[in-house]
Amino acid sequence: VTIGDFALESHMDKVARELGMDPLRLRLKNAYRDGDMKAHRKVASGAALVEVMQRAAELVGHDLPPEYRAMSSAGRSEV
């Protein structure tokens, strides 16, 4: 799993660079939220990825615009 995760995260960074986008913002926009259908056909519930990434950004001093700080794992919002 670690090798696969490394490949996935490296690719996400590459995509963000190609789009001229902050890699964390790309991940926040695409994070699973409650109610999302995962690739293995299971519905996400109890998701907390958005909040974890927001807290990690805060801890390392990575500034996020208000609309990204307002995101939640509780449901999908458009930014």
C-alpha positions in Angstrom: 0.0 0.0 0.0 2.8 2.4 0.8 4.3 2.2 -2.7 0.9 2.8 -4.2 0.1 5.7 -1.9 3.5 7.3 -2.8 2.8 6.9 -6.5 -0.7 8.4 -6.1 0.5 11.4 -4.0 3.4 12.0 -6.4 0.9 12.1 -9.3 -1.4 14.5 -7.4 1.5 16.8 -6.9 2.3 16.6 -10.7 -1.3 17.3 -11.6 -1.4 20.3 -9.2 1.8 21.7 -10.8 0.4 21.3 -14.3 -2.8 23.1 -13.3 -0.8 25.8 -11.5 -2.7 25.0 -8.3 -1.7 24.6 -4.7 -1.4 20.8 -4.1 -3.3 21.0 -0.8 -6.2 22.8 -2.4 -6.4 20.2 -5.2 -6.6 17.5 -2.5 -9.2 19.4 -0.5 -11.4 19.8 -3.6 -11.2 16.1 -4.4 -11.3 14.6 -0.9 -14.0 12.0 -0.1 -17.0 13.4 1.8 -19.9 11.7 3.4 -22.2 10.3 0.8 -19.5 10.1 -2.0 -19.3 6.8 -3.9 -15.7 5.3 -3.6 -14.0 3.4 -6.4 -14.9 0.1 -4.7 -18.6 1.0 -4.8 -18.9 1.8 -1.1 -20.5 5.0 0.1 -18.2 7.1 2.3 -19.4 7.8 5.8 -17.7 9.2 8.8 -15.2 11.0 6.6 -12.9 13.4 8.3 -10.2 13.9 5.6 -11.0 17.5 4.9 -10.8 18.5 8.6 -7.5 16.6 9.0 -5.9 18.4 6.0 -7.2 21.7 7.3 -5.7 21.1 10.7 -2.4 19.9 9.2 -2.2 23.0 7.1 -2.8 25.1 10.2 -0.1 23.3 12.1 2.6 23.9 9.5 1.5 27.5 8.7 0.1 26.7 5.2 -2.4 29.5 4.5 -5.8 28.5 3.1 -8.4 31.0 1.8 -11.6 31.2 3.8 -13.6 29.1 1.3 -11.1 26.2 1.8 -11.1 26.6 5.6 -15.0 26.5 5.5 -15.0 23.1 3.6 -16.3 20.1 5.5 -16.3 16.3 5.1 -20.1 16.4 5.9 -21.0 17.1 2.3 -19.9 18.4 -1.1 -19.5 22.1 -1.7 -18.3 23.8 -4.8 -15.2 26.0 -4.8 
